[in-house]
Amino acid sequence: MKNGLLGKYLLPDYYFRDYSEVTPEFLHSIGMRAVIADIDNTLVTYDDPAPTVDVLKWLDALRSAEIQVAFVSNNNRERVERFCKGLDYFYSYNSGKPSVKAYKRAAQTLGAALGECAVIGDQIFTDIIAAKRLGMKGIIVKPIKDKLTPLFKLKRAGERLIYKIYKIKF
């Protein structure tokens, strides 16, 4: 089944409990030159208006290792701009993930080939599908704090099924 639809588009290439486990050394070991990261529930909670100290340290470590960074979010302009204020990174808001348009633009802006980009996110049905459609590495992290809306509950139920089928444990 790994070569079927699930394996091709929905199965993350890697999974970690937390974004901080995605180290520069790991990224270099899999041939990545760039990271395109989701913001909400991946790096910070929806309630955190700006990067935490730990996120800033992680971003500095990536930069020091010459790994380019961009942010692609489905959240609104105000939220994404507030998070990125003072940071010198490409960002996209209202991206319509799993649409790949913002990811292509991010890779182009970073000067990285699609196959040299890793996407880090907390959702299979947005972040991972987009990454896999473009031949990017899809890295899923455990969600920090979920929204409790009916749509999110439904998406998370679908993800739990995929994790169960492939015996993925964080």
N, C-alpha and C positions, 0 to 999 in steps of 0.2 A: 504494500500500500504506500510505502514511502515514495515511490516513483509516480504515484497517482496525483490527483488534484491536491490532496492534503499535503503530501510531501513537497510538491512543487511550489505552492503558494502560501500555505498556512503554517508550515512547520518552521519554527525559528532555527537558524543555523547554530545559535548558541543561546544559553539562558543563564542568568545570574540573579542572585537575590537582590542586588543593588547595583546602581550605575558605577559606584566606586570600584567594584570588582573588575570593571572593564579598564584595565591598566594600559598605559602606553606600550609596555612590553608585550602584553597579549595582542594588542592591535598590530604591532610590528610583526609578531610571529605569524599572523594570518595574512600578512601583506597589505594591510590597510594604511592609507595615507590620510584619510579623512573620516570624520564622524559627523553624521547628521542626527541630531538628537531631538526627541520630543521634549517638551518642558513639563507639563502638568502630569503629576502622578508617576513621572519617570525620574526627574531630577529634584523636583520639589512638589509639595502638595498644591492643590488649587488655591489654597489660602495664603501661600507664601508669595508675596508680591515681587520679591527679588531673589537672586541666587543666594543660597546660604554660604557661610564661610567654607564648608566642606565642598560645595559645588565649585566655588571659586578656586580652591586648591586643586581640584581635579582638572578644571579647565587650564590652569597654569601648568600642571604636569603634562597635559596633552600638548600645549603650545611649546613647552621646553623640549618635548620629544619630536617637534616638527610635524605634529598631527594637526591638520586643519579641522576646524569645527564650524558647524552651522546649526541653526535651530529651525525646525519645521513643525508648526503647530496648527491644530484646527481651532484653537481659541481665537478670540477677537483681537483686533488691532491694539486696543488700549492695554489689554492684559499682556500681550507679547512684547509690546514696546516698553512697558513698565519693567518687565523682567530683564530685557536686553539693554536697558538704559545704562550707559557708561561702558558697555562691553563693545568690543570691536569685532563683531561676528555678523555674518550674513544671517538674516532671519526672515521667515515667512509666516504670516498669520492667515486665518481663514483658508487654509491650504486645501481643504476638501479631501483629505486623506481617506481612502487609499488612492486618490488621484496621484499620479507620478510627476505632474508638472513642476511643483515646488522642489521636489528632489532633484530633478534634472537641472533646474536653475541653480540650486545650491551646489551641486557637483561642478557645474560649469564655472560658477563664481569662485569656487575653491581651486579650480585648475586640476581637478582629479578625475580620472576615468571612473565610470560607474562601478566597475569591478574593484576599485580601490577604496570604495566608500562602505562604511558600516553604518547601519541605521540602528539606533538604540531607542526603544520605546517600551511601553507597558501594554500595548494592545495588539493582538494578532490581526484583528480585522481592519486595522488602519495601518499601523507602522510596518508590520511584517509583510502584509500583502503588497504594499507599495515597494518595499525593498526587494522582495522576490521578483516582482514584475520587471524590475530593472537590472536584475543580476547583482544587486548589492547584497552584502552579508546582513542578515536580519538577526539582531540581538534583542532578546526580550528580557526585561527585568520585572521582578515582582512589583505589582502596583503598591505605591506608598499608602494611599488612602482613597478608596473608591467613593465615587458618587453613588447615591442609592436610588437613582432614577430607574424606572422600569426598563428603559433601553440599555443602560449600563448593566443591570442585573441580567438581562437576556444575553448580552455580549459575553459577560463573564461566564455564564453557564455554557455557552458554546466553546469558550476557551478551555474550561475545565474538562470538557469532553475530549478535546484535542490532547490536552496534557495527559489524560487518562489513557487514551489510545496509544500514545507514544511513551508512556511511563516517564514523563517529565516531572521532576521534583525540584523545587527551588531550595 
